[in-house]
Amino acid sequence: MPSLSVVIPCKDDGPFLERCLQALQSQTLAPLEIIVVDNDSSDDTGEIAAKYGARVLHEHVPGIAAAASAGYDAAHGDVIARCDADSIPPPDWLERICRRFEQEPDLALLTGPGVFYGTGRIRSRLAGIMYIQAYFVLMAAAMGHWPPFGSNCAFRRQGWEQARSRVNRLDTGVHDDVDLGFALDPTRRTAYDPSLKVGISARALAGGAAARVRFKRAFHTLSIHWRQLPPWERWKVTLKARGERRRRPSHMR
């Protein structure tokens, strides 16, 4: 079975982080390690992480891209599972991730949706369609393959080692998960599992200035990578690789 490293970039999210780490302690399959990357928090994020046995890294370069990348660099597991401080994974989250990567040697990335907590049921369902599902559909179209979702995804450490030089870790204006999705090898197979869900805080639904920042980051990240390889060229690469996988004998896929 592949070993798992869980990476959680965090800044001033102590109360959320504690709930996340409690959920990770209750997993049916324990990870090799949990890495919390403290991005210069002013609260007790580091102390909370240490209390739950996590390995604490301190990343002083501002931005979630820098913090997440530092965690991926430090991971020792065969597979890196990524969630956010406000993620609440179900007890079988890591076991299901491990099983997929064990059974599918050609799988490079596995991702799944979030379910909003801290809000009403109707609002949560509508946001699941207009926010979460829209993210996967639109970003998959932009990338030519399924995108990682920062609150709930996993990828092989080998894939990160190949992609790390292509991520924009020092750019505070990028969406780090979208940036990672573009940096990963487009010829490798990705998968979206709608049943692989985690809880995520409804604070992501905040409008106003916060929403404008999210959209600005998304368009900024798209513009960076589309200048390097436009979407129609990415789709050519992806479809060619997909066809080659289908033509291989089943034991070589």
Secondary structure, 3 states (H helix, E strand, C coil): CCCEEEEEEECCCHHHHHHHHHHHHCCCCCCCEEEEEECCCCCCHHHHHHHCCCEEEECCCCCHHHHHHHHHHHCCCCEEEECCCCCECCCCHHHHHHHHHHHCCCEEEEECCEEEECCCHHHHHHHHHHHHHHHHHHHHHHHCCCCCCCCCEEEEHHHHHHHHHHCCCCCCCCCHHHHHHHHCCCCCEEEECCCCCEEEEHHHHCCCHHHHHHHHHHHHHHHHHHHHCCHHHHHHHHHHHHHHHHHCCHHHC
